[in-house]
Amino acid sequence: MPRRRVSVPAVVFALLVLATVAAFAWSQRLKRDPLVLDRVSFAAVPRLHPESPPIRAFTPNRDCRYDRIRIRFRTTVSDRGDVQVIEPGGELVLTLARDVYLKRYTFHTFYWDGRTRDDGIARPGRYKLRVRLRGRDRTLVPGGAMRLHRAPRDPRAACAGTPEAQR
């Protein structure tokens, strides 16, 4: 009885089916893994009246009302990392923390006052958070954005402890 030859297209088809099943299984496994960076929140907090409700946008005009924004997130792995504020295009605005230890399943809180690297005030617009994990060589940019608004400064308002308030 002669041996039957397997055609090349049949082998290629079988390999493609096998690769598709393997890719599907791998993607399902990745979906089950917990996020490395989760529970990210941005909230502007007033300095003079901390009991006031936080809002999403902040105005760094030194009137002590929503002059800074609280950045809070949780990591699910322990690592050393950098916490940065970037523009939506990816350009670095300010490094909030460099080589800080980020313990797993711990909330980390940072504050940004709207300043840039050269100590100027950032332009109004949307800004994003970027966390670089050094040991894992990963850069994470979560969803959501910080909104910086430009508001005129009330000359009568001054923060306690500033030179303007002591006049």
C-alpha positions as CSV (number, residue, x, y, z in Angstrom):
1,M,0.0,0.0,0.0
2,P,1.5,3.3,-1.0
3,R,2.1,6.0,1.7
4,R,0.0,9.0,1.5
5,R,1.8,12.4,1.3
6,V,0.7,15.3,3.4
7,S,0.3,18.5,1.4
8,V,2.2,21.6,2.4
9,P,-1.0,23.8,2.6
10,A,-2.5,21.3,5.1
11,V,0.6,21.6,7.3
12,V,0.6,25.4,7.1
13,F,-3.1,25.4,8.0
14,A,-2.5,23.1,11.0
15,L,0.3,25.3,12.2
16,L,-1.8,28.5,11.9
17,V,-4.6,26.9,13.9
18,L,-2.2,25.8,16.6
19,A,-0.6,29.3,16.8
20,T,-4.1,30.9,17.0
21,V,-5.1,28.7,19.9
22,A,-1.8,29.4,21.7
23,A,-2.2,33.2,21.2
24,F,-5.7,33.0,22.5
25,A,-4.6,31.1,25.6
26,W,-1.8,33.6,26.2
27,S,-4.1,36.6,25.9
28,Q,-6.5,35.1,28.4
29,R,-3.7,34.6,30.9
30,L,-2.6,38.2,30.5
31,K,-6.2,39.4,31.2
32,R,-6.2,37.5,34.5
33,D,-3.0,39.0,35.7
34,P,-3.6,42.0,38.1
35,L,-2.7,45.5,36.9
36,V,0.7,46.7,38.0
37,L,-0.7,50.2,38.6
38,D,-4.3,50.5,39.7
39,R,-6.7,52.7,41.6
40,V,-5.3,55.9,40.2
41,S,-7.0,59.1,41.2
42,F,-6.4,62.8,40.7
43,A,-8.1,65.4,43.0
44,A,-7.4,69.1,43.6
45,V,-7.3,69.8,47.3
46,P,-7.5,73.2,48.9
47,R,-4.8,74.2,51.5
48,L,-6.9,76.6,53.6
49,H,-10.0,74.5,53.9
50,P,-9.0,70.8,53.6
51,E,-12.6,69.8,54.5
52,S,-13.9,71.3,51.3
53,P,-14.7,68.6,48.7
54,P,-11.9,67.9,46.2
55,I,-12.5,68.7,42.6
56,R,-10.8,67.3,39.4
57,A,-9.2,70.5,38.0
58,F,-6.7,72.7,39.8
59,T,-5.6,76.3,39.4
60,P,-2.0,77.0,40.7
61,N,-2.4,80.8,41.2
62,R,-1.4,80.9,44.8
63,D,-4.7,81.8,46.3
64,C,-4.8,78.6,48.4
65,R,-7.9,77.3,46.7
66,Y,-7.2,74.2,44.7
67,D,-3.5,75.3,44.1
68,R,-2.3,71.7,43.9
69,I,-3.5,68.3,42.8
70,R,-3.2,65.1,44.8
71,I,-2.0,62.1,42.8
72,R,-2.8,58.8,44.4
73,F,-2.2,55.3,43.1
74,R,-1.5,51.7,44.2
75,T,1.1,49.4,42.8
76,T,0.6,45.6,42.9
77,V,4.4,44.9,42.7
78,S,7.2,46.2,44.8
79,D,9.9,48.1,42.9
80,R,11.9,51.3,42.8
81,G,10.6,53.9,40.5
82,D,10.2,57.4,39.2
83,V,6.9,59.3,39.4
84,Q,6.6,62.0,36.7
85,V,4.1,64.4,35.3
86,I,4.1,64.5,31.5
87,E,2.2,66.2,28.7
88,P,-0.1,64.0,26.6
89,G,2.6,63.8,23.9
90,G,5.0,62.3,26.4
91,E,7.2,65.3,27.1
92,L,8.4,65.4,30.7
93,V,7.0,68.3,32.7
94,L,8.3,67.5,36.2
95,T,9.7,64.5,38.2
96,L,7.8,64.3,41.5
97,A,9.9,61.5,42.9
98,R,13.1,59.9,41.7
99,D,14.1,56.3,42.7
100,V,11.4,56.0,45.4
101,Y,10.5,52.6,46.8
102,L,7.0,51.7,45.8
103,K,5.8,48.9,48.1
104,R,3.2,46.5,46.6
105,Y,-0.5,46.8,47.6
106,T,0.2,50.2,49.2
107,F,-1.3,53.5,48.2
108,H,1.2,56.2,47.2
109,T,0.3,59.9,47.4
110,F,2.1,62.7,45.6
111,Y,1.2,66.4,45.2
112,W,1.8,68.6,42.1
113,D,1.6,72.4,42.4
114,G,1.6,73.1,38.6
115,R,5.4,73.8,38.5
116,T,7.7,72.7,35.7
117,R,11.3,71.5,35.8
118,D,12.6,75.0,35.3
119,D,10.4,76.3,38.2
120,G,7.9,78.0,35.9
121,I,4.1,77.4,35.9
122,A,2.8,74.8,33.4
123,R,0.5,75.9,30.6
124,P,-3.2,75.2,31.1
125,G,-4.2,71.9,29.7
126,R,-4.3,68.2,30.5
127,Y,-1.4,66.3,32.0
128,K,-0.8,62.7,32.6
129,L,1.0,60.6,35.2
130,R,3.9,58.4,34.3
131,V,5.5,55.8,36.6
132,R,8.7,54.2,35.6
133,L,9.5,50.9,37.4
134,R,13.3,50.6,37.4
135,G,13.7,46.9,38.4
136,R,11.1,45.7,35.9
137,D,12.2,48.1,33.1
138,R,8.5,49.2,32.6
139,T,6.9,52.5,32.0
140,L,3.3,52.8,33.0
141,V,1.0,55.7,31.9
142,P,-2.5,55.1,33.4
143,G,-5.7,56.4,31.9
144,G,-7.2,59.7,33.1
145,A,-5.6,63.1,33.1
146,M,-4.9,66.1,35.5
147,R,-6.6,69.3,34.3
148,L,-4.7,72.5,35.0
149,H,-6.8,75.7,34.6
150,R,-5.5,79.2,34.6
151,A,-7.6,81.4,36.9
152,P,-7.0,85.0,37.8
153,R,-5.4,85.5,41.2
154,D,-7.5,87.3,43.8
155,P,-5.2,90.0,45.2
156,R,-7.0,89.8,48.6
157,A,-6.4,86.1,49.0
158,A,-3.1,84.9,50.4
159,C,-2.0,81.6,52.0
160,A,-1.1,81.6,55.6
161,G,2.7,81.6,56.1
162,T,3.4,83.3,52.8
163,P,5.0,86.8,52.5
164,E,1.8,88.1,51.0
165,A,-0.2,87.1,54.0
166,Q,2.2,88.8,56.4
167,R,1.7,92.2,54.9
